[in-house]
Amino acid sequence: MKLFVSDLDGTLYPPNVTDSGAENRAAIQRWRAAGNVFAVATARIHQAYPKVSADLGFAVDYLGGNGAELIFSDGTRMTRTLKAAVFLDVAGWLARHHVDATVKMNCQGQWISSDCRHYPYGHPHRLRRSLLDSVTLAETTVDPNAEILNLGIIIRPDQRDGVKRALREKLAGTVEIVSSDFDNLDLVRPDCSKAAALGILAERIGVPLREVIVIGDSENDVGMFDVVDTSYCMAQAEPEVRQKARWVVTSVAEALARESGRG
């Protein structure tokens, strides 16, 4: 038995698409029919899980929130939360430094954003459902000690890397920051990552890391590339991400076909 772990947006779901596609689904079905396991690793949290499972046609092992929220195929869940104080700290820092970005979090089932005056507002094609469903800081009261599952910054692309460096220095040792899209930064606990979640799942189902295959397209996938022997990257990924993977492909189906052919 082998374990294949796929990133979601930009990998299993092509860019700007929220459907895995018939070719990918057929390849996944063949992979599972051969006695193997298919899992998803994503920055998204539990709200996306029902749709992903419905799209694939089975209860998928779901490594969500960059490792902060794991939903296993048997229904078992594990969470690693941050405090809402981090959201307030980051929102204040962005405002003081005049960064064109919006910070958002999911706190006790409610999406909350820093405001609705900065990027991606004014760019409708980049407005995620979480922002459309959110209330702003001006409209609610945030308990700094509240537990949160998802903390992200949607940021003007030309500011992403500079802000990432600055926040990594500011929050060193307390929060990990990775990019998951050209205009997105994700913040998680230091003990959270897709790679850590992959290790938990592999141990849980009894698959050694040498039998784990991963595929992704963003910086938050690179940790997975580093802990397994077999890694794939999507062709449209940023060059520094592509060079970390062993092979470059154009779809999950292509990677699965290659692995099935390898025996």
C-alpha positions in Angstrom: 0.0 0.0 0.0 1.2 3.5 -0.9 0.0 6.9 0.1 -0.4 9.8 -2.4 -0.9 13.2 -0.9 -2.1 16.1 -3.1 -2.3 19.8 -2.5 -5.8 21.2 -3.4 -5.9 24.6 -5.0 -3.6 24.9 -8.1 -2.9 21.2 -8.0 -5.8 18.8 -7.7 -8.0 21.8 -8.6 -6.5 23.7 -11.5 -6.0 27.5 -11.1 -9.3 29.3 -10.7 -11.3 26.0 -10.7 -13.0 24.2 -7.8 -13.4 20.8 -9.4 -10.8 18.1 -9.7 -11.9 17.1 -13.2 -12.9 13.7 -14.8 -9.3 12.8 -15.6 -8.0 13.3 -12.1 -11.0 11.5 -10.6 -10.5 8.5 -12.8 -6.8 8.3 -12.0 -7.6 8.6 -8.2 -10.2 5.8 -8.6 -7.7 3.5 -10.2 -5.1 4.3 -7.5 -7.5 3.4 -4.7 -8.7 0.3 -6.5 -5.2 -0.9 -6.5 -5.2 -0.8 -2.7 -3.5 2.6 -2.2 -4.6 5.7 -0.2 -5.2 9.1 -1.6 -5.2 12.2 0.7 -5.5 16.0 0.3 -3.3 18.6 2.1 -4.5 22.1 1.9 -4.5 25.5 3.6 -8.3 25.4 3.7 -10.1 24.2 6.8 -13.2 22.1 7.5 -15.6 24.3 5.5 -14.2 22.9 2.3 -14.1 19.3 3.4 -17.7 18.2 2.4 -17.3 19.6 -1.1 -13.9 18.0 -1.6 -15.2 14.6 -0.5 -18.3 15.0 -2.6 -16.2 15.9 -5.6 -13.9 12.9 -5.2 -16.7 10.5 -4.3 -15.3 9.2 -1.0 -14.4 10.4 2.5 -10.9 11.6 1.9 -8.2 12.0 4.5 -8.0 15.7 4.8 -4.9 17.5 6.1 -6.4 21.0 6.4 -5.2 24.4 7.6 -1.6 23.7 6.7 -1.7 20.9 9.3 -3.8 22.8 11.9 -7.0 20.8 11.3 -6.8 17.1 10.3 -10.0 15.2 9.3 -9.4 11.5 8.8 -11.5 9.3 6.6 -13.0 7.6 9.7 -14.3 10.9 11.0 -11.6 11.5 13.6 -10.4 15.1 13.9 -7.3 16.7 15.3 -6.7 20.5 15.7 -3.8 22.8 16.6 -5.1 26.3 17.1 -3.6 29.8 17.5 -4.8 32.6 19.7 -6.8 35.5 18.2 -4.2 37.8 19.7 -2.0 37.0 16.7 -4.7 38.2 14.3 -5.0 41.5 16.2 -1.2 41.9 16.3 -0.8 41.2 12.5 -3.8 43.5 11.6 -2.3 46.3 13.6 1.2 45.8 12.0 -0.3 45.8 8.5 -2.2 49.1 9.2 0.9 50.8 10.8 3.0 49.9 7.8 0.4 50.8 5.2 0.4 47.4 3.6 -2.2 46.8 0.9 -3.5 43.6 2.4 -6.4 42.1 4.4 -5.8 39.6 7.3 -8.6 37.1 8.0 -9.3 34.4 10.5 -11.9 31.8 11.4 -12.8 32.3 15.0 -15.4 29.9 16.5 -17.0 29.4 13.1 -17.1 33.1 12.1 -14.9 34.6 9.5 -13.4 38.0 10.6 -11.4 40.3 8.4 -9.3 43.3 9.3 -11.3 45.6 7.1 -12.7 45.8 3.6 -10.6 48.7 2.2 -7.5 46.9 1.1 -6.5 44.2 -1.4 -8.2 42.0 -2.5 -11.2 44.3 -2.3 -11.5 46.0 -5.7 -10.3 42.8 -7.3 -13.4 40.7 -7.5 -11.7 37.6 -9.0 -9.5 37.3 -5.9 -12.2 37.8 -3.3 -12.5 34.4 -1.6 -15.8 33.2 -0.1 -14.3 33.5 3.4 -13.9 37.3 2.9 -17.4 37.6 1.3 -18.8 35.9 4.4 -16.7 37.8 6.9 -17.4 40.6 9.3 -14.8 43.3 9.9 -13.0 44.2 13.1 -15.1 47.4 13.2 -18.2 45.3 13.3 -17.3 42.9 16.1 -15.3 42.4 19.2 -12.4 39.9 19.2 -11.4 38.0 22.4 -7.5 37.8 22.2 -7.6 34.4 23.9 -10.1 32.9 21.5 -8.9 29.8 19.6 -8.6 30.2 15.9 -8.1 27.6 13.1 -7.2 29.7 10.1 -5.2 32.8 9.8 -4.2 34.3 6.5 -3.2 37.4 4.7 -4.4 38.2 1.2 -1.9 40.7 -0.1 -1.0 42.6 -3.2 1.4 40.3 -5.0 4.4 42.8 -5.2 4.3 43.2 -1.4 4.0 39.5 -0.5 7.7 38.5 -0.1 8.8 41.6 1.7 5.9 41.4 4.2 6.7 37.7 4.7 10.3 38.4 5.5 9.3 41.2 7.9 6.7 39.2 9.7 8.9 36.2 10.0 11.4 38.4 11.9 8.7 39.9 14.0 7.0 36.7 14.9 10.0 34.4 15.0 9.5 31.3 17.2 5.8 31.9 17.7 4.3 31.6 14.3 5.3 30.0 11.0 4.6 32.0 7.8 4.4 30.4 4.3 3.0 31.5 1.0 0.2 29.4 -0.5 -0.5 31.5 -3.6 0.9 34.5 -5.4 -1.1 36.8 -3.2 -1.6 34.8 0.0 0.3 34.2 3.2 -0.7 31.6 5.8 0.2 31.7 9.5 0.2 28.6 11.7 1.7 27.3 14.9 5.4 26.3 14.7 4.4 22.6 15.2 2.0 22.8 12.2 2.8 22.1 8.6 1.6 19.9 5.8 4.7 17.8 6.3 4.0 17.2 9.9 0.4 16.3 9.1 1.6 13.9 6.4 3.8 12.2 9.0 0.8 11.8 11.3 -1.4 10.3 8.6 1.4 8.0 7.3 2.0 6.6 10.8 -1.8 6.3 11.4 -2.4 4.1 8.4 0.9 2.2 8.6 2.6 3.5 5.5 6.4 4.2 5.7 7.6 7.6 4.3 9.4 5.8 1.6 6.0 4.7 0.2 4.5 8.3 0.3 4.2 10.4 -2.8 3.4 14.1 -2.7 2.4 16.7 -5.2 2.0 20.5 -4.8 2.6 23.9 -6.3 3.4 26.4 -3.5 5.9 27.1 -0.8 3.6 25.5 1.8 4.1 22.2 -0.1 7.9 22.3 0.0 8.1 20.8 3.5 6.3 17.7 2.1 8.8 17.5 -0.7 11.6 17.5 1.8 10.4 14.5 3.9 9.6 12.0 1.1 11.7 10.4 -1.7 9.0 11.0 -4.4 7.7 14.5 -5.0 6.0 16.2 -7.9 5.4 19.8 -8.6 2.9 21.4 -11.0 4.4 23.0 -14.0 2.9 26.4 -13.4 4.5 26.7 -9.9 7.0 29.4 -9.1 10.6 28.4 -10.1 11.9 28.2 -6.5 9.1 25.7 -5.7 9.6 23.6 -8.9 13.3 23.1 -8.2 12.5 21.5 -4.8 10.5 18.7 -6.3 11.9 15.6 -8.0 9.6 15.8 -11.0 7.4 18.4 -12.7 4.0 17.4 -14.2 0.9 19.1 -15.5 -1.8 17.2 -13.5 -2.4 14.9 -10.6 -3.5 12.3 -13.1 -0.1 12.5 -14.8 1.7 11.9 -11.5 -0.6 9.0 -10.6 0.0 7.4 -14.0 3.7 7.6 -13.5 3.5 6.1 -10.0 1.2 3.3 -11.2 3.6 2.5 -14.0 6.5 2.3 -11.5 4.8 -0.4 -9.6 
